[in-house]
Amino acid sequence: MDIWNKIICHEGETFKTITGIEYSYVVYTDYILINNDNRRHITKEMFDLAMKIENPSPSKLQKADVWGPSYVYGIVTDKRIAP
């Protein structure tokens, strides 16, 4: 199962940033919307980019121009999503 399908499967569940902030998300066709910040929409491409980064961290994701690096990190490193 690819990462986007895993993200879809866990829609609405609680995730945490590296600092412990809890959030969930809603999935749309090609992006997610973070529930605790309606301005934060993160595209499918951002997750694809994040998966190409070896040992991702919020700072590495930010340097790679990934939008919402703390949220993306919380999702791609979670045991429910991580490969």
C-alpha positions as CSV (number, residue, x, y, z in Angstrom):
1,M,0.0,0.0,0.0
2,D,1.5,3.4,-0.9
3,I,1.7,6.2,1.5
4,W,-1.2,8.2,0.1
5,N,-3.6,5.2,0.6
6,K,-2.3,4.8,4.2
7,I,-3.0,8.5,4.8
8,I,-6.5,8.0,3.5
9,C,-7.1,5.0,5.7
10,H,-6.1,6.9,8.9
11,E,-8.1,10.1,8.1
12,G,-9.6,11.6,11.3
13,E,-7.2,9.7,13.7
14,T,-5.0,11.6,16.1
15,F,-1.4,12.3,15.2
16,K,1.3,14.3,17.0
17,T,4.0,16.7,16.0
18,I,7.5,16.1,17.3
19,T,6.7,18.6,20.1
20,G,3.5,16.7,21.1
21,I,0.8,18.9,19.5
22,E,-2.1,16.7,18.6
23,Y,-3.9,17.0,15.3
24,S,-6.0,15.1,12.8
25,Y,-6.8,15.7,9.2
26,V,-9.4,15.4,6.5
27,V,-8.5,13.9,3.1
28,Y,-9.5,15.5,-0.2
29,T,-8.7,14.4,-3.7
30,D,-5.0,15.4,-3.7
31,Y,-4.4,17.1,-0.3
32,I,-5.2,16.9,3.3
33,L,-6.5,19.7,5.6
34,I,-5.2,19.8,9.1
35,N,-8.1,20.0,11.5
36,N,-6.5,22.3,14.1
37,D,-5.4,24.8,11.5
38,N,-7.8,25.3,8.5
39,R,-5.1,27.2,6.7
40,R,-2.9,24.2,6.5
41,H,-3.5,22.1,3.5
42,I,-0.8,19.7,2.5
43,T,-0.7,18.2,-1.0
44,K,-0.1,14.6,-1.9
45,E,3.1,15.8,-3.6
46,M,4.5,17.0,-0.3
47,F,4.2,13.5,1.1
48,D,5.8,12.0,-2.0
49,L,8.7,14.4,-1.5
50,A,9.0,13.7,2.2
51,M,9.3,10.0,1.5
52,K,12.3,10.6,-0.7
53,I,14.2,12.2,2.2
54,E,16.4,9.8,4.2
55,N,15.7,9.9,7.9
56,P,13.3,12.8,7.7
57,S,13.1,15.5,10.4
58,P,11.0,18.7,10.5
59,S,14.1,20.7,9.7
60,K,15.1,18.5,6.7
61,L,11.5,18.7,5.4
62,Q,11.5,22.4,5.7
63,K,14.8,22.7,3.8
64,A,13.3,20.6,1.1
65,D,10.4,23.1,0.8
66,V,7.8,20.7,2.2
67,W,4.8,22.7,3.3
68,G,3.8,22.0,7.0
69,P,6.9,20.1,7.9
70,S,5.9,19.4,11.5
71,Y,2.6,17.9,10.4
72,V,4.1,15.9,7.5
73,Y,6.8,14.6,9.8
74,G,4.2,13.5,12.4
75,I,2.4,11.5,9.7
76,V,5.2,10.0,7.7
77,T,7.1,8.8,10.8
78,D,4.0,7.4,12.5
79,K,3.9,3.6,12.8
80,R,0.5,3.5,11.1
81,I,2.0,5.2,8.0
82,A,5.7,4.6,7.9
83,P,6.9,1.8,5.5
